[in-house]
């Protein structure tokens, strides 16, 4: 029996690994706790055993995610949607481990994003995923990574779809918001995954820790909630477990943050992704 929290409950960013992790069992935990909707982001390619040399060779990574999302749909009282892209940490795998030049890594990662964009064109995917390393790199790698990020923004702009970002920890990403505007993409549709409670520039997808959520709720601005659950059997519960967002929604309602709950789970998903979590919620 799934708990009814009186609202749609969306986890904006988590991973599901049906072959090596908990997969649909994690979705069942989410649903039983009151979760209704998921945005499922493909795991980094290397964690699925894929070492691509061409953009086309990212396809098994993307197909794995699309398949598990279709199975998650059968479990949820709402819906699950895929988010596809290339994890920015791949640049270091290519340069440091496989001997690629930063420019070669850039071209391969952009080709992977091009393939992800084809799934958007086909109506199978609601957003793209890109970004840049959250750790120190060489200037050449940083430049290449920013080129990949800007390519992802351009692809999103061409399709009118949202773009999720994995970046360094920051409360000011106005530069990236300006890049989005330059490309023709509304910065509202650029989502900073793993965000703190405040962010200038893109829309924050806030990690579901109470202090971060309080800051986001009190700002009164658009935000989303996430766990970044990684579905790795060697790291159970990492980064946060799949029950976390529903539990935090219950807590937020107890604390009187009803407006913020509606912002994060109804209004912002509609504005950012064009997703109606109320119409797709079968109570």
C-alpha positions in Angstrom: 0.0 0.0 0.0 1.5 3.3 -1.0 1.3 6.2 1.3 -0.7 9.2 0.0 1.0 12.5 0.9 -1.8 14.5 -0.6 0.4 15.8 -3.4 2.4 14.6 -6.3 6.0 13.8 -5.2 8.8 14.1 -7.8 12.4 13.1 -7.3 14.1 15.2 -10.0 17.4 13.3 -10.3 18.2 9.7 -9.4 19.7 6.7 -11.2 18.4 3.2 -11.6 20.6 0.3 -12.5 18.5 -2.8 -13.3 21.5 -5.1 -13.9 23.8 -4.3 -11.1 21.7 -2.3 -8.5 18.3 -2.4 -7.0 16.5 -1.1 -10.0 12.7 -1.5 -9.7 13.0 -2.5 -6.1 14.2 1.1 -5.4 11.2 2.4 -7.3 8.9 0.3 -5.1 10.5 1.8 -2.0 10.0 5.3 -3.4 6.3 4.6 -4.3 5.5 2.9 -0.9 6.8 6.0 0.8 4.5 8.3 -1.1 6.6 9.1 -4.2 4.7 9.4 -7.4 7.0 10.7 -10.2 10.7 10.3 -11.2 13.2 11.8 -13.5 15.7 9.0 -14.1 19.1 10.0 -15.3 21.3 7.5 -17.1 24.3 6.4 -15.0 27.8 7.4 -16.2 28.7 5.2 -19.1 31.8 3.6 -17.5 29.6 2.4 -14.5 27.6 0.4 -17.0 30.7 -1.1 -18.6 30.5 1.0 -21.7 33.7 2.6 -23.1 32.5 4.5 -26.1 34.7 5.5 -29.0 31.8 7.1 -31.0 28.6 8.9 -30.2 26.6 5.9 -31.4 28.3 3.7 -28.8 26.5 5.6 -26.0 23.2 4.0 -27.2 23.3 1.0 -24.8 23.6 3.4 -21.9 20.6 5.3 -23.0 18.5 2.2 -23.9 19.1 0.8 -20.4 17.7 3.9 -18.9 14.7 4.1 -21.2 13.9 0.4 -20.5 14.0 0.8 -16.7 11.9 3.9 -16.9 9.1 2.0 -18.8 9.2 -0.6 -16.0 9.1 2.1 -13.3 5.9 3.5 -15.0 4.2 0.2 -14.1 5.0 0.6 -10.4 4.3 4.3 -9.8 0.9 6.0 -9.3 2.4 8.8 -11.4 5.0 8.6 -14.2 8.8 8.3 -14.7 10.6 10.1 -17.5 14.2 9.6 -18.8 16.9 12.3 -18.8 19.8 11.3 -21.1 23.3 12.7 -21.6 27.0 12.4 -21.0 28.4 12.7 -17.5 31.1 15.5 -17.4 33.4 13.2 -15.5 33.9 11.2 -18.6 36.4 13.8 -19.8 38.9 12.7 -17.2 38.3 9.0 -18.0 39.1 9.8 -21.6 42.1 12.1 -21.1 43.7 10.5 -18.0 42.9 6.8 -18.6 42.5 6.4 -22.3 45.0 8.9 -23.7 42.6 11.2 -25.5 43.5 14.8 -26.1 41.0 17.2 -24.5 39.7 18.2 -27.9 39.1 14.6 -28.9 37.3 14.0 -25.6 35.2 17.1 -26.3 34.2 15.8 -29.7 33.2 12.4 -28.4 31.2 13.8 -25.6 29.4 16.2 -27.9 28.6 13.3 -30.2 27.1 11.4 -27.3 24.9 14.5 -26.6 23.9 14.5 -30.2 22.6 11.0 -29.9 20.8 11.8 -26.6 19.1 14.7 -28.5 17.8 12.3 -31.1 15.8 10.6 -28.3 14.3 14.1 -27.4 13.4 14.5 -31.1 11.6 11.1 -30.9 9.6 12.2 -27.9 11.2 9.6 -25.6 13.1 11.9 -23.4 12.2 15.1 -21.5 15.6 16.6 -20.9 19.3 16.4 -21.6 22.2 16.0 -19.1 25.6 17.7 -19.4 27.9 19.9 -17.3 31.5 20.2 -16.3 33.8 18.7 -13.7 33.2 19.5 -10.1 36.9 19.0 -9.3 40.1 20.8 -10.4 41.3 20.1 -13.9 43.8 21.5 -16.4 42.9 24.6 -18.3 42.6 22.5 -21.5 40.2 20.1 -19.9 38.1 22.9 -18.4 37.9 24.6 -21.8 36.9 21.4 -23.5 34.3 20.7 -20.8 32.7 24.1 -21.1 32.5 23.6 -24.9 30.6 20.3 -24.2 28.3 22.1 -21.7 27.6 24.9 -24.2 26.8 22.3 -26.9 24.3 20.7 -24.6 22.6 24.1 -24.0 22.5 24.7 -27.7 20.9 21.2 -28.3 18.3 22.0 -25.6 17.6 25.4 -27.1 17.0 23.9 -30.5 14.4 21.5 -29.1 13.0 23.7 -26.4 13.8 21.0 -23.8 15.4 21.4 -20.3 19.0 20.7 -19.6 20.2 19.2 -16.3 23.7 20.2 -15.2 26.3 18.5 -13.2 28.8 21.2 -12.1 31.0 22.4 -9.3 29.3 23.4 -6.1 28.3 27.0 -6.4 25.5 29.3 -5.5 26.2 31.6 -8.5 26.0 30.1 -12.0 24.9 33.3 -13.7 27.6 32.8 -16.4 26.0 29.5 -17.4 22.5 31.2 -17.4 23.9 33.8 -19.7 25.3 31.1 -22.0 21.8 29.5 -22.1 20.3 32.9 -23.0 22.9 33.3 -25.7 21.9 29.9 -27.1 18.2 30.8 -27.0 17.3 28.7 -23.9 15.4 30.1 -21.0 17.7 29.8 -17.9 14.6 28.5 -16.0 14.9 25.4 -18.1 18.6 24.9 -17.1 18.6 22.8 -13.9 21.5 22.7 -11.5 21.6 19.1 -10.1 22.9 18.7 -6.5 22.1 22.3 -5.7 22.1 24.0 -2.3 19.1 26.0 -1.1 20.0 29.1 -3.0 21.3 29.6 -6.5 21.7 32.5 -8.9 21.1 31.7 -12.6 19.6 28.2 -13.3 16.8 26.5 -11.5 18.1 24.6 -8.4 17.4 20.9 -8.0 18.0 20.9 -4.3 19.5 17.9 -2.4 16.9 16.8 0.1 18.6 17.8 3.3 16.5 19.7 5.7 18.7 22.8 5.9 18.9 23.1 2.1 15.2 22.7 1.7 14.4 25.3 4.3 16.5 27.8 2.5 14.9 26.9 -0.8 11.4 27.1 0.7 11.9 30.5 2.3 13.3 32.0 -0.9 9.9 31.5 -2.6 11.6 30.9 -6.0 11.2 27.9 -8.3 13.1 24.8 -7.2 13.0 21.0 -7.4 13.9 18.2 -5.0 16.2 15.3 -5.6 18.2 12.5 -4.0 20.9 11.6 -6.6 20.4 8.0 -5.6 23.1 6.2 -7.5 21.8 2.6 -7.2 25.2 1.1 -6.6 25.3 -2.2 -4.6 28.7 -1.3 -3.3 27.3 2.0 -1.9 23.8 1.2 -0.6 21.7 4.3 -0.1 24.2 6.6 -1.8 23.9 9.5 -2.3 20.5 9.6 -0.6 18.1 6.7 -0.5 14.9 6.5 -2.7 12.6 7.1 0.3 14.1 10.5 1.1 12.1 12.9 -1.1 8.7 11.5 0.1 9.9 11.7 3.7 11.1 15.2 3.3 7.8 16.2 1.7 6.0 14.9 4.7 8.3 16.8 7.0 7.9 20.0 4.9 4.1 19.8 5.2 4.4 19.3 8.9 6.6 22.4 9.1 4.0 24.5 7.1 5.8 24.6 3.8 2.8 23.6 1.8 3.4 26.4 -0.8 7.0 25.2 -1.3 5.9 21.6 -1.8 3.5 22.7 -4.5 6.3 24.8 -6.0 8.8 21.9 -6.1 6.4 19.1 -7.2 3.7 20.8 -9.3 4.6 24.3 -10.5 8.4 24.0 -11.3 8.2 20.6 -13.1 5.5 22.2 -15.4 7.5 25.3 -16.0 10.9 23.6 -16.5 10.0 20.3 -18.2 6.4 20.9 -19.4 5.3 18.0 -17.1 1.9 18.0 -15.4 2.4 15.9 -12.2 -1.3 16.4 -11.2 -2.8 15.1 -14.5 -0.4 12.2 -14.6 -1.1 11.2 -11.0 -3.5 8.3 -10.6 -4.6 8.3 -7.0 
